[in-house]
């Protein structure tokens, strides 16, 4: 599919059986950055688990991969947190508070 449509579309996997097709240049990273700008956010924090989240973690100021994320995504992330079913978002919030209280964000 990338060979056939690669000039016009961007393809990424969202799960072992899921495929996302976007306009070329459109991805979760550009969308997240735009939403952060519109919201007036000081920092962009992103949490992901699969390859389609890579652009979002790369553009985020602080990027987290959940514990059950792909190894490729874990390598991109700034931090790896709990599994999706193990309270990942709560763990991210706690970690962000630690970073903030230490003046790291």
CORDATA-V921674 format. One record per residue. RES is the residue in one small letter. PSI is psi in degrees with one decimal (999 if undefined). OMEGA is omega in whole degrees, 0 to 359 (none if undefined). NEAR is the number of other C-alpha atoms within 8 Angstrom. Layout:
res=RES psi=PSI omega=OMEGA near=NEAR
res=RES psi=PSI omega=OMEGA near=NEAR
//
This chain:
res=x psi=-39.8 omega=179 near=5
res=x psi=-38.7 omega=179 near=7
res=x psi=-40.8 omega=182 near=5
res=x psi=-45.3 omega=189 near=6
res=x psi=2.5 omega=188 near=8
res=x psi=-25.6 omega=181 near=10
res=x psi=-29.1 omega=187 near=6
res=x psi=-22.6 omega=187 near=7
res=x psi=156.7 omega=174 near=11
res=x psi=131.8 omega=182 near=13
res=x psi=139.8 omega=175 near=10
res=x psi=150.5 omega=178 near=9
res=x psi=135.5 omega=177 near=12
res=x psi=-7.5 omega=174 near=12
res=x psi=179.9 omega=180 near=8
res=x psi=-25.4 omega=180 near=5
res=x psi=3.5 omega=185 near=6
res=x psi=138.4 omega=179 near=7
res=x psi=128.6 omega=176 near=9
res=x psi=136.8 omega=179 near=9
res=x psi=120.7 omega=180 near=8
res=x psi=164.4 omega=170 near=10
res=x psi=146.4 omega=180 near=8
res=x psi=131.4 omega=180 near=8
res=x psi=-9.9 omega=178 near=7
res=x psi=125.3 omega=178 near=9
res=x psi=179.1 omega=182 near=11
res=x psi=-27.6 omega=179 near=10
res=x psi=-49.4 omega=180 near=14
res=x psi=-36.4 omega=178 near=11
res=x psi=-44.3 omega=180 near=9
res=x psi=-42.0 omega=180 near=10
res=x psi=-41.2 omega=179 near=11
res=x psi=-43.5 omega=178 near=8
res=x psi=-41.3 omega=178 near=8
res=x psi=-42.3 omega=179 near=12
res=x psi=-46.2 omega=180 near=8
res=x psi=-33.0 omega=180 near=7
res=x psi=-8.8 omega=182 near=6
res=x psi=27.3 omega=182 near=6
res=x psi=141.3 omega=177 near=8
res=x psi=-36.8 omega=178 near=5
res=x psi=155.5 omega=177 near=8
res=x psi=120.8 omega=176 near=11
res=x psi=132.6 omega=180 near=9
res=x psi=146.6 omega=178 near=10
res=x psi=131.6 omega=182 near=10
res=x psi=172.6 omega=181 near=12
res=x psi=-16.3 omega=186 near=11
res=x psi=173.2 omega=187 near=12
res=x psi=-32.7 omega=179 near=12
res=x psi=-15.6 omega=179 near=11
res=x psi=-7.6 omega=183 near=14
res=x psi=-47.7 omega=179 near=12
res=x psi=-33.7 omega=180 near=11
res=x psi=-43.2 omega=179 near=14
res=x psi=-34.9 omega=179 near=16
res=x psi=-35.7 omega=182 near=10
res=x psi=-17.7 omega=182 near=9
res=x psi=151.4 omega=173 near=13
res=x psi=-35.3 omega=176 near=7
res=x psi=119.0 omega=182 near=10
res=x psi=134.2 omega=180 near=14
res=x psi=137.8 omega=167 near=16
res=x psi=137.3 omega=175 near=15
res=x psi=159.9 omega=185 near=15
res=x psi=-28.9 omega=179 near=10
res=x psi=21.1 omega=177 near=8
res=x psi=166.7 omega=175 near=12
res=x psi=154.0 omega=179 near=9
res=x psi=-35.0 omega=178 near=6
res=x psi=-41.0 omega=180 near=7
res=x psi=-38.6 omega=177 near=15
res=x psi=-35.4 omega=180 near=13
res=x psi=-28.5 omega=180 near=6
res=x psi=-34.3 omega=187 near=9
res=x psi=151.5 omega=172 near=12
res=x psi=-34.7 omega=182 near=8
res=x psi=152.8 omega=172 near=8
res=x psi=132.4 omega=184 near=10
res=x psi=-164.4 omega=182 near=11
res=x psi=162.9 omega=175 near=12
res=x psi=162.0 omega=178 near=11
res=x psi=-43.0 omega=182 near=10
res=x psi=0.1 omega=183 near=6
res=x psi=24.8 omega=177 near=6
res=x psi=38.5 omega=184 near=9
res=x psi=-47.2 omega=184 near=13
res=x psi=-40.3 omega=176 near=7
res=x psi=-41.1 omega=179 near=7
res=x psi=-37.9 omega=177 near=10
res=x psi=-45.6 omega=180 near=10
res=x psi=-43.9 omega=178 near=8
res=x psi=-42.1 omega=180 near=8
res=x psi=-41.1 omega=178 near=8
res=x psi=-39.3 omega=178 near=9
res=x psi=-40.0 omega=177 near=8
res=x psi=-44.8 omega=178 near=8
res=x psi=-43.8 omega=181 near=10
res=x psi=-44.8 omega=183 near=9
res=x psi=-21.7 omega=176 near=7
res=x psi=6.1 omega=177 near=7
res=x psi=20.7 omega=182 near=6
res=x psi=-13.5 omega=173 near=6
res=x psi=999 omega=none near=6
//
